[in-house]
Amino acid sequence: MTNDFEVEFTPDADAQGRIAYIKPTDSEEAHRLGIIPAGIELPPGMKLYVLHGVDGRVLGYTDAYASAYGAAVQNDLTPVSLH
């Protein structure tokens, strides 16, 4: 799976300590969030790791926690896990 990270920063995001949340997400939630387009099916039980900004925006997603964590760190964000 290709990682998809498009991180954009606004002054508000920078002012809030540059925290990013990593949340495990199933395919139903990914479709609801609009991360995965309608008509695209993921394997049953597949888990994505979605990187969210403090304001809840989706910054990117991947199929591996380590990739989400690495993307946060590479973009000067402090990653925090959500369960």
VENCOR-V744991 format. One record per residue. N is the residue number from 1. RES is the residue in one small letter. PHI is phi in whole degrees, -180 to 180 (NA if undefined). PSI is psi as a letter, one per 20 degrees, with the letter a starting at -180 (none if undefined). Layout:
{{N/RES/PHI/PSI} {N/RES/PHI/PSI}}
//
This chain:
{{1/m/NA/p} {2/t/-85/p} {3/n/-74/q} {4/d/-128/n} {5/f/-126/o} {6/e/-126/n} {7/v/-92/p} {8/e/-122/q} {9/f/-115/q} {10/t/-117/r} {11/p/-56/h} {12/d/-63/g} {13/a/-64/g} {14/d/-65/h} {15/a/-71/i} {16/q/-95/k} {17/g/82/j} {18/r/55/l} {19/i/-91/q} {20/a/-130/q} {21/y/-106/p} {22/i/-106/o} {23/k/-123/p} {24/p/-67/p} {25/t/-139/p} {26/d/-86/r} {27/s/-64/h} {28/e/-61/g} {29/e/-67/h} {30/a/-62/g} {31/h/-66/g} {32/r/-62/h} {33/l/-75/i} {34/g/83/j} {35/i/-71/g} {36/i/-106/p} {37/p/-63/q} {38/a/-57/q} {39/g/91/i} {40/i/-95/p} {41/e/-105/p} {42/l/-100/q} {43/p/-59/q} {44/p/-55/p} {45/g/80/j} {46/m/-68/p} {47/k/-113/p} {48/l/-108/q} {49/y/-115/o} {50/v/-104/p} {51/l/-95/o} {52/h/-113/q} {53/g/-77/r} {54/v/-56/h} {55/d/-83/j} {56/g/94/i} {57/r/-61/q} {58/v/-80/o} {59/l/-93/h} {60/g/174/r} {61/y/-153/q} {62/t/-156/r} {63/d/-100/j} {64/a/-135/p} {65/y/-57/g} {66/a/-59/h} {67/s/-68/g} {68/a/-65/g} {69/y/-63/g} {70/g/-62/g} {71/a/-64/h} {72/a/-62/g} {73/v/-63/g} {74/q/-63/h} {75/n/-103/k} {76/d/59/k} {77/l/-107/q} {78/t/-98/o} {79/p/-79/p} {80/v/-131/p} {81/s/-84/p} {82/l/-115/q} {83/h/-114/none}}
//
